[in-house]
Amino acid sequence: MFKRLLTVSGFTALSRVTGFVTNIVAAYVMGDGMVSDAFWSAFRFPNSFRNIFGEGAFNAAFLPRFTKIVNLDGPEAAAQFADEVYSWQIIVQLVLLVAALAGMRYVMLAMGLAGRPAELTLATAFGRICFPYLIMTVSSVQLSAMLNAVGKFAAAAAWSIFLNLAMIAALLFAHWFPNAGYAAACGVLAGGALQLGFIAWAAARSHMRLHIRLPRWTPRVKEFLLALGAATVGSASVQINLLIDTLISNLLPVGVLTAVNYADRIDQLPLGVLGIALATVLLPEMSERVARGDEAGARTAQNRSAAIALFLTLPFAAAFLVVPQTIMRGIFVHGAFHVDAADTSALALAGYGVGLPAFVLARLLTSTFYARHDTATPVRATWTAVAVNVGLKMLLVLGLHMGALGVALGTSLGSWASVSVLFWLGRRRKLINIDDTLRRSLLPSVIGASVTAATALVGVMWASKLVPAPGMWQRELALALAILLAGIGFAAVALIFRRRLLFERFAKKR
């Protein structure tokens, strides 16, 4: 398991690093004004559908069943099932594409742009360029799930890099377009094509291909579609949270949506590298163990994943809470992106930091139910999160006027509500237990987070003494010293508690 985690997290880290570069270039070129807000509103729409029908619901419904068919009936039966699913999926995506292209203006109106006619026009144009990216991405997601099911994690973790590379290239040539938003939108479309080409090549090397056939209504397809429907409701709730963020951000002054988006991108680094990577590895492993009747092994795998997740994510959460301004100023204050916008992003980053451990744990806990073909229970948890999220956003943003901080904080507290429901239901059904491995990791996790935050703060204070004058050099030095000292402090904690954390045992187990 640990080797698989290193593979997935390594390529996911590379994807997030290129994503960082994309965000820095986008902030430099587009700034934090109307064009930037319009692009991120437009891109969030197809991206949300990708997460609903692609990486979220589709993986939950498809991967455990594909794994079971491979183990029980062989690769040929699994390939036939994959083709049947793919044929139905393409029909759905084509219908959705036609509807979205025709109604894009109304979609953007629903996202809060009615009072901004110029931004509405731009967002509608950007959305029509971006949306075909969805149909290419869902094909890539199915091929990735098939590769993951047979233990091929590298290509499935690497394909998203191509979207970032395409967007960077397009933004660097923004002067060829009417404005930078058109460049970014065309980069999204090109990135989708590159992603599909890469993952199709990788799948072909593993003798996996998808074929469009006349759709057949078989018992397996019926079971899959029913599970997909339930999982879609659950995944939709998560994306509804994001769309609510967009809607409420658009009710705030121009630039807040962009600021919240960049804070979310920073939060996605540990979430993607650790949380998503762990869940990607955990789901097929738990599915395989459950299929073999090894319930104890499935619970052990989950505890190991939770121990790793807490030890590695709590330091990031602590840093987001203690030095968010240093992070956002050091990374994004360049070109057209100004200090005031970075400070707004810092408030949102602190809010997301509150929920970072919950975001990761929710993915791991959800795998417990998906591995047992239960897609209904996560739906209950995620819709609880939606209710908490919406209620808190109304209170924090519209009632208490907390702005970007309120947007992020509502999302974080909603995620903690989801984790609470998942944990309670899992314990009640005896699917979740806290073993010695997880309990022994709690103290090092808390100490690691505390040391990381304290050393990062020391780095910021040291930078202000070395370079007293505010400006670019102080911002960059503060960020560099914070990262350096925090990394040293965290490494020291890991070294001191290496036996208690038992990472050596993780590496030896599947």
Buried (B, 14 or more C-beta within 10 A) or exposed (E): BBEBBBBBBBBBBBBBBBBBBBBBBBBBBBBBBBBBBBBBBBBBBBBBBBBBBBBBBBBBBBBBBBBBBBBEEEEEEBBBBBBBBBBBBBEBBEEBBEEBEEBBBEBBBEBBBEEBEEBBBBBBBBBBBBBBBBBBBBBBBBBBBBBBBBEBBBBBBBBBBBBBBBBBBBBEEBEEBEBBBBBBBBBBBBBBBBBBBBBBEBBEEBEBBBEEEEBEEEEBBEEBBEBBEBBBBBBBBBBBBBBBBBBBBBEBEBBBBBBBBBBBBBBBBBBBBBBBBBBBBBBBBBBBBBBEEBBEBBBBBBBBBBBBBBBBBBBBBBBBBBBBBBBBBBBBBBBBBBBEBBBBBBBBBBBBBBBBBBBBBBBBBBBBBBBBBBBEBBBBBBBBBBEBBBEBBBEBBEEEEBBBBBBBBBBBBBBBBBBBBBBEBBEEEEBBEEBEBBEBBBEBBBBBBBBBBBBBBBBBEBBEEEBEEEEEEBBBBBBEBBBEBBBEBBEEBBEBBEEEBBBEEBEEEE
